[in-house]
Amino acid sequence: AKAIQEKNVYPHRLSRGGYQLLERKLIEEKRKASQEASQSDPSCVTSPPSPPSRHEKWKKARQSKKGDYTTVESRIVGQKI
């Protein structure tokens, strides 16, 4: 298992929840942002947030809570995306 893990160039920081939990968190963030925007402008109609795209999930999975990437290689790919 360690040999396989050492070959992983772009490790993610997801816990047991994996991408499913990350997707739920991103949708909740979008929902909160749209609710705050609708409170400031009552004429604004909010629709449910769209699911996050693959590149958004990939980048978030490889960032710490502060927004720093786990490896230099991940940062380079994240900037290209």
C-alpha positions as CSV (number, residue, x, y, z in Angstrom):
1,A,0.0,0.0,0.0
2,K,2.8,2.4,0.8
3,A,4.5,1.8,-2.6
4,I,1.2,2.7,-4.4
5,Q,0.8,5.8,-2.1
6,E,4.3,7.0,-2.8
7,K,3.5,7.0,-6.6
8,N,0.5,9.3,-6.1
9,V,1.7,12.7,-7.3
10,Y,-1.5,14.6,-6.5
11,P,-2.7,13.3,-3.1
12,H,-6.1,14.6,-1.8
13,R,-6.9,15.7,1.7
14,L,-10.4,14.2,1.9
15,S,-11.4,12.2,4.9
16,R,-13.7,9.2,5.0
17,G,-16.5,11.3,3.5
18,G,-14.6,11.6,0.2
19,Y,-15.9,13.5,-2.8
20,Q,-19.5,13.0,-1.7
21,L,-19.0,15.0,1.5
22,L,-17.0,17.6,-0.3
23,E,-19.7,18.1,-2.9
24,R,-22.3,18.5,-0.1
25,K,-20.2,21.2,1.5
26,L,-19.6,23.1,-1.7
27,I,-23.4,23.0,-2.5
28,E,-24.1,24.3,1.0
29,E,-21.6,27.1,0.6
30,K,-23.2,28.1,-2.7
31,R,-26.7,28.0,-1.1
32,K,-25.6,30.2,1.8
33,A,-24.0,32.7,-0.6
34,S,-27.2,32.9,-2.7
35,Q,-29.4,33.3,0.4
36,E,-27.2,36.2,1.6
37,A,-27.4,37.8,-1.9
38,S,-31.2,37.4,-1.9
39,Q,-31.5,39.0,1.5
40,S,-29.8,42.2,0.3
41,D,-32.0,42.3,-2.8
42,P,-35.5,41.1,-2.1
43,S,-36.5,41.2,-5.8
44,C,-33.9,38.5,-6.6
45,V,-35.2,35.0,-7.1
46,T,-32.9,32.2,-6.0
47,S,-32.8,28.8,-7.6
48,P,-31.1,25.7,-6.2
49,P,-27.3,25.8,-6.7
50,S,-25.9,23.7,-9.4
51,P,-23.6,20.9,-8.5
52,P,-19.9,21.8,-8.4
53,S,-17.8,21.0,-11.5
54,R,-15.1,18.4,-11.6
55,H,-12.3,20.9,-11.5
56,E,-13.7,22.7,-8.5
57,K,-13.9,19.5,-6.6
58,W,-10.4,18.4,-7.7
59,K,-8.8,21.7,-6.5
60,K,-10.7,21.8,-3.2
61,A,-9.8,18.2,-2.5
62,R,-6.1,19.1,-2.6
63,Q,-6.2,22.2,-0.6
64,S,-5.9,22.7,3.2
65,K,-8.6,24.7,5.1
66,K,-6.4,27.8,4.6
67,G,-6.3,27.3,0.8
68,D,-2.7,26.0,0.5
69,Y,-2.1,23.0,-1.8
70,T,-0.7,19.8,-0.4
71,T,2.2,19.6,-3.0
72,V,3.9,21.8,-5.5
73,E,2.7,19.6,-8.3
74,S,-0.9,20.0,-7.2
75,R,-0.5,23.8,-7.0
76,I,0.8,23.9,-10.6
77,V,-2.1,21.8,-11.9
78,G,-4.6,23.8,-9.9
79,Q,-3.3,27.1,-11.4
80,K,-3.6,25.7,-14.9
81,I,-7.2,24.7,-14.3
